Amino acid sequence: MSNPDYDALLSTTYEKYAPTFVDNIFDEVVLYSKLMAKGKVKTIDGGESITEPLMYGDNSTFGTYSGYETLDTTPQDGITAANFPWKQAAVNIAISGIEEAKNKGASKIISLLEAKTFQAEESARAGMNLMGYGDGTGNAGKDFLGLEALVGDETGVATVGGIDCTAGGNEYWRSVVQTADTDGAGADTTVRDTAQWSNVFYTASRGNDAPDLVITTQALFEHYEASLEPQLRFTSNDKADAKFTNIEFKGRSVFFDADCPAGTTYFLNTKYLGVKGHKDVWWTPTGFRTLPDVDARWSNILAYGNMTVSNRARQGKITGQTVV
């Protein structure tokens, strides 16, 4: 290797792209873009695990009183925490000896690094989005948690954040999960059974605290769109939604994503979902490294974090839908 300034060039190049690297990973796909817009993709200082405070019960001391009547000072339970493990992700920028030799001169090296950085960004986005719909068991449990785990009940991933929703008293940690037409509204198992959509939406709601994001597959999205009268195919006026094709359901934007599991529609309350990263290692590059007997050098871009949920009961999903 003959260029002693690779580390400096990497730093200069990455500093140029760093402000947009995270944005381009998370803001170009529906799920993470909506979380970004709500300020739910953030970094934290660290800790043994990522802790999400939970409120699972009401305060029983509320009530009316008169004059000098004794007020209720009963100590209240109903507050706990979910603890999510730190996961690690990486994408590397590799430069072979022959690539370096072919790109002599600072301008060519910078152009090569820009292309490699863009490639790394695209790869990280695809990988993170795929994990966003998974259950965290991929790659021997090293994957980040995704909606398949975070939105579930005792029939799926039961233990999330260290809380087992099958245990007595933990019913609050169950999402609204239905298979097609288990709402009893008829024999229709297609996405056009909007009565079931409504049932899941309302069951996952508590007053105005309701799902604000619906994500489904392209096939189910098209099927739902075809069922609407043209004059009823409203789309969101929100600028954050405009870059993704969407239609509305009960005033909420409905999107499709290629990584959403077949036959599935998610009804998400983004107030209780998030992505937490470590402030010191969040898509942070190492310097270029070499190994003996390898004609190449590379830098790893590292991220420590996980996807979390603080209220599973306000989330819902329907599985097993068809387009027949």
Summary of the structure (lengths in Angstrom):
residues: 324
radius of gyration: 23.7
end to end distance: 60.0
largest distance: 87.4
contacts: 969
relative contact order: 0.20
helix: 33%
strand: 27%
